[in-house]
Amino acid sequence: MNGQNRSDIYPGLEVDIILKKDQRSGKRTRGIVKDLLTSSAYHSRGIKVRLEDGQVGRVIEIVDEG
């Protein structure tokens, strides 16, 4: 599942994100969502989140749907 809909993402969810510095290379970072930073219900490039380790990026794929 992609990470474009805010309703699909919540704290504790395991996701793959792309950090700002990795946008050109497309390198993914896996982690657990701590906070949702995008307030709109939908974002074409992915909902921006903060992971539990403090990294911030846009959700590319939801790994664990619980």
N, C-alpha and C positions, 0 to 999 in steps of 0.2 A: 504494500500500500504506500502511496506517495504521501508526502507531508504537507499538502497544500491546504487542507481543511483543518481549521483550529479545533473543531469538535472531535477530531480523531486523536488529538494529542493531549496528554495530561501528565502531571508529575509522576515519576516512577516508571514511565514507559521507556523501553530500550529502543533507541533510534540511531540511524546513521545521519550525520550532519556534514555540511561543507563549511569549513571556516573561511572567513574573508580572504585570508592569505592563500588558501588552497583553491580558490575559485577557478583560476586558470588551469591548474593541473587536474582538478576534479578529484583530488585525494579526499577520501572519506574518513571521518572520525566517528567511532562508535561510543555511545555513552548513555547514561540514564538522565532523563529530563528532570530538571529541578524547577525551572520557571519558564513560563511562556512569555515572550517579549513582544510578539505581534498581537495587537489588539483586534485587528479586523478578522472576520470569520474565514476569509480566504486570501491566500497570497500566491501568485503565479510561480514564484521562485522558491516557495516553501516558507513555512511558519518559522520565525526566528525564535530560538530557545536558548536557555542557559543550561548546561549540563551540571551534574552534581560536582564535577571537578572544576567548575568555573569557566569552562570554554563556552564561547558563544558562536552560533552559526545557524544556518537554515536547514531544516529537516529535508533530507533527500528521500529517505525511506524509513518506514516503521518496521523494526525488526521483530519485536515481541508484541503481539496484540493481546497478551494476557489471557 
